[in-house]
Amino acid sequence: MSMSMEFDGLDELLDALNASAASYPDVAENKLNMVSLKFKSRVIKITKNAVDTESGGRLITGYKMSAIRGYGINMQRDFSGKAPHFHLIENGHELVIPKYRKGKPLKNGGQNIGFVPGYLIVAQARKEFELKMPGYMREVVDEVFRKGGMD
């Protein structure tokens, strides 16, 4: 006894899946670029609210996004703070009395007099974006399916 089955629309489904798979890298790259720029602007906004204008202005100009690296599911983009005092404001630092003033040694020079806590600016933005990322990834999936004709 032989049995045969016929599927209607299987070729269209395979074509739609192939079109969706082909559109994924471009869609994902565009969304990664958009999300990373939103992340950077959020970090800038938090910096402006947390840090005084003098230090904050130099911090903001030092925020950099790397070029997108990788392909397909391995794409990534790095955020960094290039200002020399970025790590001090982000993580905090100890207050130390200078050893010398106008070339003369100070009596208590070099002593630690306290700690300035960090603002954790990037950590705040990262925490916010951890909640938003599933929605952004859902948008990528929806757009990939739409471009493949699988509305």
BELLIN-V73606 format. One record per helix or strand of 2 or more residues. SS is the DSSP state (h for helix, s for strand). FROM is the first residue (numbers start at 1). LEN is the number of residues. Records with the same first field share a line. If there is no record, write none. Layout:
BEGIN
SS = FROM-LEN  FROM-LEN
END
This chain:
BEGIN
h = 10-41  53-9  72-3  86-6  121-27
s = 63-3  79-3  92-5  100-2  104-2  112-6
END
